[in-house]
Amino acid sequence: MNNPANYFPVTNLWIFSKVLEKLALERLRPHVLSSVNFNRFQSAYRPGYSTETALLKVVNDIEHLADEGKCSVLLALDISAAFDAVDQSVLCKRAQVEFGVNGTALDWLQSFVTDRSQYIAVGNEHLETAKAPFWDHFCSHYTCL
């Protein structure tokens, strides 16, 4: 019971992060949505779109092909673990090159996704500071892009 490794990190910073997320999203969403590089089939962060509407589109497309007597194949992959493998420098470079994110917005994004750390403390005991996986932090409080 006295070993800090037995405890999950608890913080109230997620409230502040959630407010920042909303502010950043309100500024970034119109810019990304108007980009020629935005995929029109992307469902995240779009009003009126969700995993449900994405699934309805897939089912509708399959039914349409079946009505035409054509064959279709659906390949579904679980890529949730892939987020842990994302190179943050590549993410930031793509935001800059493909979506035109630059200046202060790019600086903020780079600061947010790099060199994150965490430690657990209980009373006077604490574990060593460790590098925090980016997606664990990001996806625990946000809806991932």
OpenMM code with the backbone's topology and positions (N, CA, C; nanometers):
from openmm import Vec3, app, unit

residues = "MET ASN ASN PRO ALA ASN TYR PHE PRO VAL THR ASN LEU TRP ILE PHE SER LYS VAL LEU GLU LYS LEU ALA LEU GLU ARG LEU ARG PRO HIS VAL LEU SER SER VAL ASN PHE ASN ARG PHE GLN SER ALA TYR ARG PRO GLY TYR SER THR GLU THR ALA LEU LEU LYS VAL VAL ASN ASP ILE GLU HIS LEU ALA ASP GLU GLY LYS CYS SER VAL LEU LEU ALA LEU ASP ILE SER ALA ALA PHE ASP ALA VAL ASP GLN SER VAL LEU CYS LYS ARG ALA GLN VAL GLU PHE GLY VAL ASN GLY THR ALA LEU ASP TRP LEU GLN SER PHE VAL THR ASP ARG SER GLN TYR ILE ALA VAL GLY ASN GLU HIS LEU GLU THR ALA LYS ALA PRO PHE TRP ASP HIS PHE CYS SER HIS TYR THR CYS LEU".split()
positions = [
    Vec3(0.0809, -0.1199, 0.0000),
    Vec3(0.0000, 0.0000, 0.0000),
    Vec3(0.0853, 0.1263, 0.0000),
    Vec3(0.2043, 0.1202, 0.0566),
    Vec3(0.2871, 0.2399, 0.0649),
    Vec3(0.3749, 0.2622, -0.0572),
    Vec3(0.3706, 0.1719, -0.1539),
    Vec3(0.4519, 0.1836, -0.2727),
    Vec3(0.3819, 0.2752, -0.3737),
    Vec3(0.4436, 0.3891, -0.4105),
    Vec3(0.3795, 0.4810, -0.5063),
    Vec3(0.3472, 0.4173, -0.6410),
    Vec3(0.4163, 0.3101, -0.6772),
    Vec3(0.3897, 0.2442, -0.8053),
    Vec3(0.2510, 0.1815, -0.8098),
    Vec3(0.1860, 0.1664, -0.6942),
    Vec3(0.0525, 0.1081, -0.6880),
    Vec3(-0.0582, 0.2097, -0.7169),
    Vec3(-0.0237, 0.3357, -0.7387),
    Vec3(-0.1231, 0.4404, -0.7554),
    Vec3(-0.1241, 0.4937, -0.8980),
    Vec3(-0.2432, 0.5330, -0.9448),
    Vec3(-0.2568, 0.5977, -1.0737),
    Vec3(-0.2312, 0.7463, -1.0562),
    Vec3(-0.1757, 0.8144, -1.1592),
    Vec3(-0.1564, 0.9588, -1.1488),
    Vec3(-0.2912, 1.0305, -1.1395),
    Vec3(-0.2991, 1.1255, -1.0519),
    Vec3(-0.4199, 1.2066, -1.0356),
    Vec3(-0.3783, 1.3520, -1.0512),
    Vec3(-0.4517, 1.4241, -1.1299),
    Vec3(-0.4198, 1.5640, -1.1516),
    Vec3(-0.5476, 1.6411, -1.1794),
    Vec3(-0.5434, 1.7670, -1.1499),
    Vec3(-0.6573, 1.8516, -1.1852),
    Vec3(-0.6243, 1.9365, -1.3073),
    Vec3(-0.5092, 1.9116, -1.3684),
    Vec3(-0.4699, 1.9858, -1.4868),
    Vec3(-0.5559, 1.9532, -1.6078),
    Vec3(-0.6272, 1.8409, -1.6041),
    Vec3(-0.7093, 1.8045, -1.7193),
    Vec3(-0.8175, 1.9090, -1.7442),
    Vec3(-0.8637, 1.9768, -1.6402),
    Vec3(-0.9655, 2.0814, -1.6586),
    Vec3(-0.9059, 2.1945, -1.7413),
    Vec3(-0.7859, 2.2367, -1.7035),
    Vec3(-0.7173, 2.3418, -1.7773),
    Vec3(-0.6902, 2.2956, -1.9201),
    Vec3(-0.6470, 2.1710, -1.9357),
    Vec3(-0.6198, 2.1159, -2.0688),
    Vec3(-0.7453, 2.1141, -2.1543),
    Vec3(-0.8589, 2.0814, -2.0933),
    Vec3(-0.9849, 2.0752, -2.1678),
    Vec3(-1.0243, 2.2146, -2.2186),
    Vec3(-1.0042, 2.3164, -2.1371),
    Vec3(-1.0331, 2.4537, -2.1793),
    Vec3(-0.9413, 2.4920, -2.2946),
    Vec3(-0.8118, 2.4605, -2.2821),
    Vec3(-0.7175, 2.4896, -2.3902),
    Vec3(-0.7537, 2.4152, -2.5178),
    Vec3(-0.7971, 2.2896, -2.5016),
    Vec3(-0.8384, 2.2112, -2.6181),
    Vec3(-0.9511, 2.2812, -2.6928),
    Vec3(-1.0515, 2.3261, -2.6189),
    Vec3(-1.1664, 2.3916, -2.6833),
    Vec3(-1.1237, 2.5193, -2.7556),
    Vec3(-1.0371, 2.5978, -2.6903),
    Vec3(-0.9906, 2.7219, -2.7527),
    Vec3(-0.9094, 2.6936, -2.8790),
    Vec3(-0.8166, 2.5975, -2.8695),
    Vec3(-0.7334, 2.5634, -2.9848),
    Vec3(-0.8178, 2.5048, -3.0972),
    Vec3(-0.9118, 2.4191, -3.0613),
    Vec3(-0.9953, 2.3546, -3.1622),
    Vec3(-1.0808, 2.4564, -3.2367),
    Vec3(-1.1339, 2.5539, -3.1664),
    Vec3(-1.2162, 2.6559, -3.2317),
    Vec3(-1.1368, 2.7381, -3.3319),
    Vec3(-1.0075, 2.7558, -3.3044),
    Vec3(-0.9227, 2.8302, -3.3970),
    Vec3(-0.8708, 2.7420, -3.5102),
    Vec3(-0.8408, 2.6167, -3.4801),
    Vec3(-0.7778, 2.5285, -3.5766),
    Vec3(-0.8776, 2.4613, -3.6712),
    Vec3(-0.9963, 2.4285, -3.6210),
    Vec3(-1.0939, 2.3539, -3.7013),
    Vec3(-1.1260, 2.4220, -3.8347),
    Vec3(-1.1643, 2.5499, -3.8371),
    Vec3(-1.1977, 2.6109, -3.9668),
    Vec3(-1.0790, 2.6097, -4.0633),
    Vec3(-0.9608, 2.6274, -4.0101),
    Vec3(-0.8402, 2.6275, -4.0937),
    Vec3(-0.8177, 2.4898, -4.1563),
    Vec3(-0.8269, 2.3848, -4.0764),
    Vec3(-0.8050, 2.2491, -4.1262),
    Vec3(-0.9163, 2.2079, -4.2224),
    Vec3(-1.0403, 2.2382, -4.1869),
    Vec3(-1.1531, 2.1987, -4.2718),
    Vec3(-1.1491, 2.2662, -4.4090),
    Vec3(-1.0898, 2.3849, -4.4159),
    Vec3(-1.0847, 2.4557, -4.5442),
    Vec3(-0.9622, 2.4178, -4.6270),
    Vec3(-0.8734, 2.3368, -4.5712),
    Vec3(-0.7518, 2.2964, -4.6418),
    Vec3(-0.7849, 2.1989, -4.7544),
    Vec3(-0.7118, 2.2109, -4.8650),
    Vec3(-0.7296, 2.1170, -4.9759),
    Vec3(-0.6820, 1.9770, -4.9367),
    Vec3(-0.6032, 1.9660, -4.8313),
    Vec3(-0.5514, 1.8370, -4.7854),
    Vec3(-0.6450, 1.7664, -4.6875),
    Vec3(-0.7540, 1.8296, -4.6515),
    Vec3(-0.8479, 1.7670, -4.5589),
    Vec3(-0.9282, 1.6603, -4.6329),
    Vec3(-0.9317, 1.5413, -4.5763),
    Vec3(-1.0046, 1.4301, -4.6374),
    Vec3(-1.1535, 1.4458, -4.6079),
    Vec3(-1.2355, 1.4504, -4.7108),
    Vec3(-1.3790, 1.4734, -4.6901),
    Vec3(-1.4473, 1.3584, -4.6170),
    Vec3(-1.3808, 1.2444, -4.6052),
    Vec3(-1.4373, 1.1311, -4.5322),
    Vec3(-1.3954, 1.1298, -4.3850),
    Vec3(-1.3159, 1.2273, -4.3446),
    Vec3(-1.2760, 1.2392, -4.2038),
    Vec3(-1.3999, 1.2724, -4.1204),
    Vec3(-1.4209, 1.2002, -4.0111),
    Vec3(-1.5392, 1.2228, -3.9289),
    Vec3(-1.5105, 1.3022, -3.8017),
    Vec3(-1.3907, 1.2930, -3.7502),
    Vec3(-1.3597, 1.3586, -3.6224),
    Vec3(-1.3620, 1.5104, -3.6351),
    Vec3(-1.4086, 1.5740, -3.5310),
    Vec3(-1.4075, 1.7200, -3.5189),
    Vec3(-1.4935, 1.7908, -3.6231),
    Vec3(-1.5928, 1.7207, -3.6741),
    Vec3(-1.6824, 1.7836, -3.7695),
    Vec3(-1.8242, 1.7745, -3.7171),
    Vec3(-1.8923, 1.8868, -3.7074),
    Vec3(-2.0317, 1.8834, -3.6618),
    Vec3(-2.1147, 1.7954, -3.7546),
    Vec3(-2.1947, 1.7071, -3.6969),
    Vec3(-2.2814, 1.6208, -3.7753),
    Vec3(-2.2140, 1.4937, -3.8238),
    Vec3(-2.0884, 1.4724, -3.7879),
    Vec3(-2.0162, 1.3524, -3.8276),
    Vec3(-1.9704, 1.2775, -3.7030),
    Vec3(-1.9694, 1.1465, -3.7123),
    Vec3(-1.9291, 1.0643, -3.5979),
    Vec3(-1.8906, 0.9262, -3.6485),
    Vec3(-1.8547, 0.8391, -3.5572),
    Vec3(-1.8272, 0.7010, -3.5981),
    Vec3(-1.9542, 0.6368, -3.6523),
    Vec3(-2.0690, 0.6790, -3.5999),
    Vec3(-2.1967, 0.6249, -3.6484),
    Vec3(-2.2209, 0.6652, -3.7938),
    Vec3(-2.1977, 0.7926, -3.8270),
    Vec3(-2.2198, 0.8353, -3.9653),
    Vec3(-2.1166, 0.7715, -4.0581),
    Vec3(-1.9941, 0.7502, -4.0096),
    Vec3(-1.8922, 0.6827, -4.0898),
    Vec3(-1.9340, 0.5385, -4.1179),
    Vec3(-1.9862, 0.4708, -4.0165),
    Vec3(-2.0322, 0.3325, -4.0338),
    Vec3(-2.1509, 0.3265, -4.1297),
    Vec3(-2.2429, 0.4204, -4.1184),
    Vec3(-2.3564, 0.4249, -4.2109),
    Vec3(-2.3098, 0.4428, -4.3552),
    Vec3(-2.2073, 0.5248, -4.3768),
    Vec3(-2.1523, 0.5449, -4.5110),
    Vec3(-2.0954, 0.4147, -4.5655),
    Vec3(-2.0208, 0.3422, -4.4823),
    Vec3(-1.9618, 0.2153, -4.5259),
    Vec3(-2.0709, 0.1142, -4.5602),
    Vec3(-2.1697, 0.1005, -4.4724),
    Vec3(-2.2792, 0.0058, -4.4964),
    Vec3(-2.3553, 0.0436, -4.6230),
    Vec3(-2.3816, 0.1718, -4.6410),
    Vec3(-2.4522, 0.2182, -4.7603),
    Vec3(-2.3723, 0.1858, -4.8869),
    Vec3(-2.2417, 0.2094, -4.8828),
    Vec3(-2.1583, 0.1791, -4.9993),
    Vec3(-2.1595, 0.0303, -5.0317),
    Vec3(-2.1525, -0.0550, -4.9295),
    Vec3(-2.1550, -0.2000, -4.9502),
    Vec3(-2.2899, -0.2431, -5.0092),
    Vec3(-2.3991, -0.1896, -4.9553),
    Vec3(-2.5322, -0.2233, -5.0080),
    Vec3(-2.5473, -0.1769, -5.1526),
    Vec3(-2.4949, -0.0593, -5.1832),
    Vec3(-2.5022, -0.0060, -5.3193),
    Vec3(-2.4281, -0.0976, -5.4170),
    Vec3(-2.3089, -0.1419, -5.3779),
    Vec3(-2.2330, -0.2344, -5.4638),
    Vec3(-2.3053, -0.3677, -5.4789),
    Vec3(-2.3655, -0.4168, -5.3712),
    Vec3(-2.4397, -0.5440, -5.3776),
    Vec3(-2.5591, -0.5308, -5.4722),
    Vec3(-2.6279, -0.4159, -5.4663),
    Vec3(-2.7413, -0.3926, -5.5566),
    Vec3(-2.6978, -0.3944, -5.7029),
    Vec3(-2.5740, -0.3528, -5.7295),
    Vec3(-2.5216, -0.3532, -5.8658),
    Vec3(-2.4614, -0.4887, -5.9028),
    Vec3(-2.4676, -0.5849, -5.8090),
    Vec3(-2.4141, -0.7177, -5.8344),
    Vec3(-2.2625, -0.7253, -5.8243),
    Vec3(-2.2039, -0.6256, -5.7607),
    Vec3(-2.0586, -0.6228, -5.7463),
    Vec3(-2.0190, -0.6778, -5.6094),
    Vec3(-1.8973, -0.7225, -5.6012),
    Vec3(-1.8431, -0.7774, -5.4767),
    Vec3(-1.7692, -0.6669, -5.4018),
    Vec3(-1.7737, -0.6720, -5.2722),
    Vec3(-1.6987, -0.5755, -5.1920),
    Vec3(-1.6307, -0.6485, -5.0765),
    Vec3(-1.5220, -0.5910, -5.0314),
    Vec3(-1.4462, -0.6467, -4.9201),
    Vec3(-1.4251, -0.5356, -4.8189),
    Vec3(-1.4474, -0.5657, -4.6927),
    Vec3(-1.4255, -0.4687, -4.5860),
    Vec3(-1.3118, -0.5202, -4.4994),
    Vec3(-1.2076, -0.4408, -4.4882),
    Vec3(-1.0937, -0.4742, -4.4035),
    Vec3(-1.0953, -0.3766, -4.2868),
    Vec3(-1.1139, -0.4271, -4.1656),
    Vec3(-1.1183, -0.3424, -4.0464),
    Vec3(-0.9939, -0.3677, -3.9629),
    Vec3(-0.9230, -0.2614, -3.9293),
    Vec3(-0.8004, -0.2723, -3.8513),
    Vec3(-0.8156, -0.1970, -3.7198),
    Vec3(-0.7613, -0.2528, -3.6148),
    Vec3(-0.7576, -0.1835, -3.4859),
    Vec3(-0.6239, -0.1110, -3.4782),
    Vec3(-0.6264, 0.0189, -3.5019),
    Vec3(-0.5018, 0.0947, -3.5027),
    Vec3(-0.4834, 0.1782, -3.3765),
    Vec3(-0.5580, 0.1462, -3.2710),
    Vec3(-0.5474, 0.2259, -3.1490),
    Vec3(-0.4055, 0.2295, -3.0943),
    Vec3(-0.3314, 0.1189, -3.1033),
    Vec3(-0.1943, 0.1156, -3.0538),
    Vec3(-0.1000, 0.1928, -3.1460),
    Vec3(-0.1410, 0.2197, -3.2669),
    Vec3(-0.0551, 0.2915, -3.3608),
    Vec3(-0.0268, 0.4332, -3.3144),
    Vec3(-0.1158, 0.4918, -3.2372),
    Vec3(-0.0939, 0.6283, -3.1902),
    Vec3(0.0314, 0.6387, -3.1043),
    Vec3(0.0667, 0.5316, -3.0331),
    Vec3(0.1867, 0.5336, -2.9512),
    Vec3(0.3131, 0.5379, -3.0357),
    Vec3(0.3028, 0.4990, -3.1613),
    Vec3(0.4191, 0.4930, -3.2487),
    Vec3(0.4356, 0.6189, -3.3337),
    Vec3(0.3461, 0.7148, -3.3216),
    Vec3(0.3530, 0.8360, -3.4027),
    Vec3(0.4746, 0.9182, -3.3615),
    Vec3(0.5542, 0.9556, -3.4586),
    Vec3(0.6693, 1.0423, -3.4357),
    Vec3(0.6166, 1.1857, -3.4289),
    Vec3(0.6309, 1.2486, -3.3129),
    Vec3(0.5751, 1.3828, -3.2946),
    Vec3(0.6354, 1.4854, -3.3895),
    Vec3(0.7622, 1.4672, -3.4271),
    Vec3(0.8224, 1.5624, -3.5211),
    Vec3(0.7562, 1.5503, -3.6585),
    Vec3(0.7197, 1.4281, -3.6971),
    Vec3(0.6486, 1.4074, -3.8243),
    Vec3(0.5089, 1.4692, -3.8156),
    Vec3(0.4416, 1.4501, -3.7026),
    Vec3(0.3090, 1.5091, -3.6824),
    Vec3(0.3148, 1.6609, -3.6986),
    Vec3(0.4115, 1.7229, -3.6344),
    Vec3(0.4236, 1.8686, -3.6427),
    Vec3(0.4609, 1.9142, -3.7834),
    Vec3(0.5493, 1.8391, -3.8493),
    Vec3(0.5892, 1.8745, -3.9858),
    Vec3(0.4704, 1.8642, -4.0814),
    Vec3(0.3896, 1.7596, -4.0653),
    Vec3(0.2712, 1.7453, -4.1513),
    Vec3(0.1709, 1.8574, -4.1252),
    Vec3(0.1547, 1.8951, -3.9983),
    Vec3(0.0643, 2.0060, -3.9665),
    Vec3(0.1113, 2.1335, -4.0349),
    Vec3(0.2419, 2.1513, -4.0392),
    Vec3(0.2990, 2.2701, -4.1014),
    Vec3(0.2887, 2.2647, -4.2541),
    Vec3(0.3360, 2.1561, -4.3130),
    Vec3(0.3448, 2.1468, -4.4589),
    Vec3(0.2085, 2.1240, -4.5243),
    Vec3(0.1310, 2.0291, -4.4707),
    Vec3(0.0061, 1.9913, -4.5365),
    Vec3(-0.1134, 2.0778, -4.4986),
    Vec3(-0.1081, 2.1389, -4.3780),
    Vec3(-0.2237, 2.2180, -4.3341),
    Vec3(-0.1891, 2.3636, -4.3057),
    Vec3(-0.0647, 2.4021, -4.3271),
    Vec3(-0.0273, 2.5423, -4.3131),
    Vec3(-0.0263, 2.5939, -4.1707),
    Vec3(-0.0118, 2.5056, -4.0727),
    Vec3(-0.0026, 2.5499, -3.9328),
    Vec3(0.1388, 2.6015, -3.9128),
    Vec3(0.1520, 2.7265, -3.8697),
    Vec3(0.2844, 2.7835, -3.8497),
    Vec3(0.2814, 2.8892, -3.7406),
    Vec3(0.3931, 2.9524, -3.7158),
    Vec3(0.4023, 3.0583, -3.6161),
    Vec3(0.3719, 3.0080, -3.4765),
    Vec3(0.2979, 3.0886, -3.4030),
    Vec3(0.2647, 3.0575, -3.2642),
    Vec3(0.1860, 2.9275, -3.2526),
    Vec3(0.0963, 2.9012, -3.3464),
    Vec3(0.0169, 2.7780, -3.3409),
    Vec3(0.1068, 2.6551, -3.3529),
    Vec3(0.2042, 2.6592, -3.4425),
    Vec3(0.2975, 2.5474, -3.4578),
    Vec3(0.3869, 2.5343, -3.3346),
    Vec3(0.4337, 2.6470, -3.2822),
    Vec3(0.5156, 2.6440, -3.1601),
    Vec3(0.4380, 2.5800, -3.0456),
    Vec3(0.3100, 2.6157, -3.0327),
    Vec3(0.2270, 2.5596, -2.9253),
    Vec3(0.2094, 2.4095, -2.9446),
    Vec3(0.1823, 2.3675, -3.0678),
    Vec3(0.1652, 2.2251, -3.0960),
    Vec3(0.2925, 2.1483, -3.0635),
    Vec3(0.4079, 2.1993, -3.1062),
    Vec3(0.5351, 2.1324, -3.0779),
    Vec3(0.5601, 2.1240, -2.9279),
    Vec3(0.5303, 2.2302, -2.8577),
    Vec3(0.5492, 2.2302, -2.7127),
    Vec3(0.4574, 2.1294, -2.6450),
    Vec3(0.3366, 2.1171, -2.6961),
    Vec3(0.2367, 2.0284, -2.6364),
    Vec3(0.2705, 1.8817, -2.6557),
    Vec3(0.3281, 1.8472, -2.7702),
    Vec3(0.3477, 1.7057, -2.8018),
    Vec3(0.4876, 1.6527, -2.7721),
    Vec3(0.5802, 1.7365, -2.7330),
    Vec3(0.7165, 1.6883, -2.7093),
    Vec3(0.7587, 1.7054, -2.5642),
    Vec3(0.8484, 1.6191, -2.5233),
    Vec3(0.9122, 1.6263, -2.3917),
    Vec3(0.8141, 1.6331, -2.2752),
    Vec3(0.7106, 1.5508, -2.2784),
    Vec3(0.6149, 1.5411, -2.1680),
    Vec3(0.6740, 1.4489, -2.0622),
    Vec3(0.6532, 1.4798, -1.9356),
    Vec3(0.7020, 1.3922, -1.8283),
    Vec3(0.5967, 1.3830, -1.7187),
    Vec3(0.6129, 1.2814, -1.6346),
    Vec3(0.5191, 1.2612, -1.5248),
    Vec3(0.5896, 1.1888, -1.4112),
    Vec3(0.5352, 1.2044, -1.2908),
    Vec3(0.5819, 1.1249, -1.1787),
    Vec3(0.4671, 1.1069, -1.0820),
    Vec3(0.4787, 1.0079, -0.9977),
    Vec3(0.3744, 0.9761, -0.9000),
    Vec3(0.4296, 1.0057, -0.7625),
    Vec3(0.3518, 1.0771, -0.6815),
    Vec3(0.3929, 1.1088, -0.5448),
    Vec3(0.2798, 1.0752, -0.4489),
    Vec3(0.3168, 1.0136, -0.3370),
    Vec3(0.2225, 0.9840, -0.2301),
    Vec3(0.2905, 1.0284, -0.1013),
    Vec3(0.2356, 1.1328, -0.0410),
    Vec3(0.2999, 1.1862, 0.0793),
    Vec3(0.4390, 1.2347, 0.0454),
    Vec3(0.5373, 1.1860, 0.1186),
    Vec3(0.6765, 1.2250, 0.0951),
    Vec3(0.7489, 1.1328, -0.0023),
    Vec3(0.6834, 1.0288, -0.0482),
    Vec3(0.7452, 0.9346, -0.1405),
    Vec3(0.7031, 0.9660, -0.2836),
    Vec3(0.7958, 0.9509, -0.3750),
    Vec3(0.7604, 0.9674, -0.5163),
    Vec3(0.8535, 0.8850, -0.6032),
    Vec3(0.8004, 0.8462, -0.7178),
    Vec3(0.8779, 0.7715, -0.8161),
    Vec3(0.9607, 0.8688, -0.8984),
    Vec3(1.0606, 0.8163, -0.9670),
    Vec3(1.1416, 0.9004, -1.0542),
    Vec3(1.0559, 0.9556, -1.1677),
    Vec3(1.0903, 1.0731, -1.2123),
    Vec3(1.0224, 1.1327, -1.3256),
    Vec3(1.0487, 1.0471, -1.4492),
    Vec3(0.9438, 1.0222, -1.5246),
    Vec3(0.9548, 0.9403, -1.6448),
    Vec3(0.8945, 1.0144, -1.7621),
    Vec3(0.9472, 0.9865, -1.8787),
    Vec3(0.8906, 1.0449, -2.0010),
    Vec3(0.7503, 0.9902, -2.0187),
    Vec3(0.6543, 1.0785, -2.0387),
    Vec3(0.5145, 1.0379, -2.0555),
    Vec3(0.4869, 1.0118, -2.2028),
    Vec3(0.4260, 0.8966, -2.2350),
    Vec3(0.3885, 0.8730, -2.3749),
    Vec3(0.2907, 0.9805, -2.4201),
    Vec3(0.3182, 1.0413, -2.5344),
    Vec3(0.2354, 1.1515, -2.5828),
    Vec3(0.0894, 1.1142, -2.5939),
    Vec3(0.0598, 1.0016, -2.6586),
    Vec3(-0.0801, 0.9692, -2.6851),
    Vec3(-0.1553, 0.9334, -2.5587),
    Vec3(-0.0853, 0.8795, -2.4566),
    Vec3(-0.1527, 0.8531, -2.3293),
    Vec3(-0.2062, 0.9832, -2.2720),
    Vec3(-0.1230, 1.0874, -2.2774),
    Vec3(-0.1658, 1.2181, -2.2259),
    Vec3(-0.2756, 1.2761, -2.3135),
    Vec3(-0.2498, 1.2775, -2.4443),
    Vec3(-0.3409, 1.3425, -2.5363),
    Vec3(-0.4760, 1.2743, -2.5410),
    Vec3(-0.4758, 1.1428, -2.5566),
    Vec3(-0.6003, 1.0703, -2.5767),
    Vec3(-0.6787, 1.0494, -2.4480),
    Vec3(-0.6170, 1.0702, -2.3336),
    Vec3(-0.6909, 1.0537, -2.2100),
    Vec3(-0.7853, 1.1713, -2.1861),
    Vec3(-0.7595, 1.2834, -2.2500),
    Vec3(-0.8415, 1.4018, -2.2268),
    Vec3(-0.9068, 1.4565, -2.3519),
    Vec3(-0.8711, 1.4044, -2.4667),
    Vec3(-0.9204, 1.4582, -2.5926),
    Vec3(-0.9789, 1.3490, -2.6794),
    Vec3(-1.0532, 1.3920, -2.7755),
    Vec3(-1.0968, 1.3003, -2.8795),
    Vec3(-0.9908, 1.3088, -2.9881),
    Vec3(-0.9212, 1.2022, -3.0141),
    Vec3(-0.8081, 1.2074, -3.1064),
    Vec3(-0.8533, 1.2369, -3.2483),
    Vec3(-0.7661, 1.3089, -3.3208),
    Vec3(-0.7912, 1.3400, -3.4614),
    Vec3(-0.7782, 1.2181, -3.5471),
] * unit.nanometer
topology = app.Topology()
chain = topology.addChain("A")
for resn in residues:
    res = topology.addResidue(resn, chain)
    for name in ("N", "CA", "C"):
        topology.addAtom(name, app.Element.getBySymbol(name[0]), res)
